């Protein structure tokens, strides 16, 4: 009996030690650290195309402007009921345990989840009672499943509000914005819904150590001072953005004191004028890096922020380039002790680890949408769409091992 009790105690202490040794990540000066005080450099992947479809990822650039447009085109072909079946199958198959197991095996220690608000709550114009929030279980269930896979593989999950209520910018595709309706910045109801959603998420995941943190608003691109500055790159104040980020943080801290807050500035996450000083001691400054040189100058302003404000910096999104560019970017990040999250894991096209390979039927649909061929029957179109939901499974994608090698081998050795 004594031996049994000792065994139970030893197991319990081992379990507590394991939990503590990983634990919540937090800010410690210029670094992110685990609870044992050891610095962690995030090596992450963004799950673009899962909860939020961007047209280019499905080779629909010039055909659809955003996810809502894609959905409308599908509904016009097969009807609303079959459209719902398609999207449910897409959500079930695009990201599965096999995807997360693969990321862990390749060497990633974190995942950035781009979330569409409409999987979690109704849009403000569809709420039965104005100003109230109707919660939708689908998004929470999908996130719960993803978190369970991340826990099993010891990968941190960072929640990213990629499509905020109303849409956070004039780049409509990345936030599924309907420009005929008030944006996030033009509607107090949209702002309040965004705050409420984050409080709901934080309350649900407050005690989850494998949640790496909350990336509040993806890539704001909005001219607050000057509407002709469509993407906010010339903005000098960013007062509305800072206020909303501060209000969201306050709501989160009412239910969750532990998790990191990741913030992104205007101009797709890069214009921080007016954002400093920061308002919480557990904030990480995120920037996005696309289509520029991999030299010190390209990241110097963020290195300056790190030094001046004693805050960690993180490249929350980058990719969509050549293998040589990937290697050089990661070498630059490693030299400067900056964590990163690549974009995306999979799409129709190269430059990512997994390439979705649709059959010829899908390209016939694309041809129809381009006005180059006849409209297919409902039965044919639906069969093609459901085949696509099989094609998105990890095991049915083309694995580009060279992309992984550029990130984990060539970035570290010339052998």
ChimeraX attribute file (.defattr): number of C-alpha atoms within 10 A of each C-alpha:
attribute: neighborCount
match mode: 1-to-1
recipient: residues
	/A:1	6
	/A:2	7
	/A:3	8
	/A:4	9
	/A:5	10
	/A:6	11
	/A:7	12
	/A:8	12
	/A:9	12
	/A:10	12
	/A:11	12
	/A:12	12
	/A:13	12
	/A:14	12
	/A:15	12
	/A:16	12
	/A:17	13
	/A:18	11
	/A:19	14
	/A:20	14
	/A:21	14
	/A:22	18
	/A:23	20
	/A:24	22
	/A:25	25
	/A:26	24
	/A:27	20
	/A:28	18
	/A:29	15
	/A:30	16
	/A:31	21
	/A:32	26
	/A:33	19
	/A:34	18
	/A:35	16
	/A:36	13
	/A:37	13
	/A:38	14
	/A:39	16
	/A:40	16
	/A:41	18
	/A:42	22
	/A:43	22
	/A:44	27
	/A:45	26
	/A:46	24
	/A:47	23
	/A:48	24
	/A:49	23
	/A:50	23
	/A:51	24
	/A:52	25
	/A:53	21
	/A:54	25
	/A:55	20
	/A:56	18
	/A:57	16
	/A:58	18
	/A:59	15
	/A:60	16
	/A:61	13
	/A:62	10
	/A:63	17
	/A:64	20
	/A:65	20
	/A:66	23
	/A:67	22
	/A:68	17
	/A:69	16
	/A:70	17
	/A:71	18
	/A:72	14
	/A:73	16
	/A:74	21
	/A:75	15
	/A:76	11
	/A:77	20
	/A:78	19
	/A:79	14
	/A:80	14
	/A:81	9
	/A:82	17
	/A:83	21
	/A:84	14
	/A:85	13
	/A:86	22
	/A:87	17
	/A:88	13
	/A:89	16
	/A:90	22
	/A:91	19
	/A:92	15
	/A:93	19
	/A:94	22
	/A:95	23
	/A:96	16
	/A:97	17
	/A:98	13
	/A:99	20
	/A:100	23
	/A:101	16
	/A:102	13
	/A:103	22
	/A:104	19
	/A:105	11
	/A:106	14
	/A:107	14
	/A:108	22
	/A:109	21
	/A:110	27
	/A:111	29
	/A:112	27
	/A:113	23
	/A:114	24
	/A:115	24
	/A:116	23
	/A:117	25
	/A:118	17
	/A:119	17
	/A:120	20
	/A:121	23
	/A:122	18
	/A:123	17
	/A:124	20
	/A:125	13
	/A:126	10
	/A:127	13
	/A:128	11
	/A:129	10
	/A:130	10
	/A:131	14
	/A:132	14
	/A:133	18
	/A:134	16
	/A:135	15
	/A:136	14
	/A:137	11
	/A:138	15
	/A:139	18
	/A:140	17
	/A:141	13
	/A:142	16
	/A:143	16
	/A:144	14
	/A:145	14
	/A:146	18
	/A:147	23
	/A:148	15
	/A:149	19
	/A:150	23
	/A:151	16
	/A:152	13
	/A:153	17
	/A:154	16
	/A:155	26
	/A:156	26
	/A:157	27
	/A:158	25
	/A:159	23
	/A:160	23
	/A:161	23
	/A:162	25
	/A:163	26
	/A:164	28
	/A:165	29
	/A:166	27
	/A:167	30
	/A:168	27
	/A:169	29
	/A:170	19
	/A:171	20
	/A:172	18
	/A:173	23
	/A:174	25
	/A:175	30
	/A:176	26
	/A:177	25
	/A:178	18
	/A:179	13
	/A:180	6
	/A:181	12
	/A:182	16
	/A:183	21
	/A:184	22
	/A:185	21
	/A:186	13
	/A:187	15
	/A:188	13
	/A:189	20
	/A:190	23
	/A:191	20
	/A:192	19
	/A:193	25
	/A:194	24
	/A:195	21
	/A:196	18
	/A:197	23
	/A:198	20
	/A:199	22
	/A:200	18
	/A:201	18
	/A:202	25
	/A:203	16
	/A:204	14
	/A:205	18
	/A:206	19
	/A:207	15
	/A:208	17
	/A:209	21
	/A:210	24
	/A:211	25
	/A:212	24
	/A:213	28
	/A:214	25
	/A:215	25
	/A:216	22
	/A:217	26
	/A:218	29
	/A:219	27
	/A:220	28
	/A:221	25
	/A:222	27
	/A:223	22
	/A:224	21
	/A:225	15
	/A:226	12
	/A:227	10
	/A:228	11
	/A:229	15
	/A:230	17
	/A:231	21
	/A:232	27
	/A:233	19
	/A:234	19
	/A:235	22
	/A:236	16
	/A:237	16
	/A:238	21
	/A:239	15
	/A:240	14
	/A:241	21
	/A:242	21
	/A:243	12
	/A:244	18
	/A:245	21
	/A:246	18
	/A:247	16
	/A:248	22
	/A:249	25
	/A:250	17
	/A:251	18
	/A:252	25
	/A:253	18
	/A:254	11
	/A:255	17
	/A:256	19
	/A:257	14
	/A:258	18
	/A:259	26
	/A:260	24
	/A:261	26
	/A:262	27
	/A:263	28
	/A:264	27
	/A:265	27
	/A:266	30
	/A:267	22
	/A:268	20
	/A:269	24
	/A:270	21
	/A:271	21
	/A:272	23
	/A:273	15
	/A:274	15
	/A:275	22
	/A:276	10
	/A:277	7
	/A:278	15
	/A:279	13
	/A:280	13
	/A:281	13
	/A:282	21
	/A:283	24
	/A:284	26
	/A:285	23
	/A:286	24
	/A:287	25
	/A:288	22
	/A:289	20
	/A:290	11
	/A:291	10
	/A:292	10
	/A:293	13
	/A:294	19
	/A:295	13
	/A:296	13
	/A:297	10
	/A:298	13
	/A:299	19
	/A:300	11
	/A:301	12
	/A:302	21
	/A:303	17
	/A:304	11
	/A:305	17
	/A:306	18
	/A:307	12
	/A:308	9
	/A:309	13
	/A:310	14
	/A:311	22
	/A:312	25
	/A:313	24
	/A:314	24
	/A:315	22
	/A:316	29
	/A:317	23
	/A:318	20
	/A:319	21
	/A:320	17
	/A:321	14
	/A:322	13
	/A:323	19
	/A:324	13
	/A:325	17
	/A:326	24
	/A:327	22
	/A:328	18
	/A:329	22
	/A:330	22
	/A:331	19
	/A:332	18
	/A:333	20
	/A:334	15
	/A:335	10
	/A:336	12
	/A:337	18
	/A:338	21
	/A:339	22
	/A:340	28
	/A:341	23
	/A:342	24
	/A:343	22
	/A:344	21
	/A:345	22
	/A:346	28
	/A:347	26
	/A:348	18
	/A:349	16
	/A:350	17
	/A:351	21
	/A:352	25
	/A:353	21
	/A:354	26
	/A:355	21
	/A:356	23
	/A:357	16
	/A:358	20
	/A:359	12
	/A:360	9
	/A:361	17
	/A:362	18
	/A:363	13
	/A:364	18
	/A:365	22
	/A:366	16
	/A:367	15
	/A:368	14
	/A:369	18
	/A:370	12
	/A:371	11
	/A:372	11
	/A:373	12
	/A:374	11
	/A:375	15
	/A:376	15
	/A:377	11
	/A:378	14
	/A:379	10
	/A:380	14
	/A:381	19
	/A:382	20
	/A:383	14
	/A:384	19
	/A:385	24
	/A:386	17
	/A:387	16
	/A:388	22
	/A:389	19
	/A:390	19
	/A:391	21
	/A:392	24
	/A:393	20
	/A:394	23
	/A:395	12
	/A:396	14
	/A:397	19
	/A:398	18
	/A:399	17
	/A:400	14
	/A:401	12
	/A:402	14
	/A:403	21
	/A:404	21
	/A:405	17
	/A:406	20
	/A:407	23
	/A:408	16
	/A:409	14
	/A:410	20
	/A:411	18
	/A:412	14
	/A:413	8
	/A:414	6
	/A:415	5
